[in-house]
Amino acid sequence: MTTKPDGPDFASSSLPRHLVRGVIGFGGVIGSVAFVSTVGPISLLLLPVGVLALRGCPMCWAIGLAQTISRGRLRRTCEDGRCKATVTDRDREDRPAEPVPS
């Protein structure tokens, strides 16, 4: 029996998409503070963009990065009241176990 995670899911659909979100998020947060002396308080408009891209906080983004990387590789199964995480081989799952009749 495979179970779903109980906690929140911060993962993205792909690793490149998650990394782009990180660049936009951290760039927005850092840029909002760094450009205050140059542009003035208008630079603070970058802060909500950065926070939105990070889905709230840098830690949420980091947790999502770990979830995105491990998605599809770790499988949680529970049997007889004992749960364990196992690493799955994606190549074996994609290939049929028996030859397909033609």
MOGIZI-V888291 format. One line per field, one symbol per residue. ss: DSSP state (a for helix, b for strand, c for the rest). psi: psi as a letter, one per 30 degrees, with the letter a starting at -180 (. if undefined). burial: # if it has 9 or more other C-alpha atoms within 8 Angstrom, else .. Layout:
ss=???
psi=???
burial=???
This chain:
ss=cbccccccccccccaaaaaaaaaaaaaaaaaaaacaaaacaaaaaaaaaaaaaccccaaaaaaaaaaaaacccbbbbbbccbbbbbbccaaaaacccccccc
psi=kkllkfaljgllfleeeeeeeeeeeeeeeeeeeegefefaffffffeeeeeeefheleeeeeeeeeeeefkfekkkkkkhgkklkkkljeeeefkkelkkk.
burial=.........###..#.##..##.######.###.##......#############....##.######....######........................
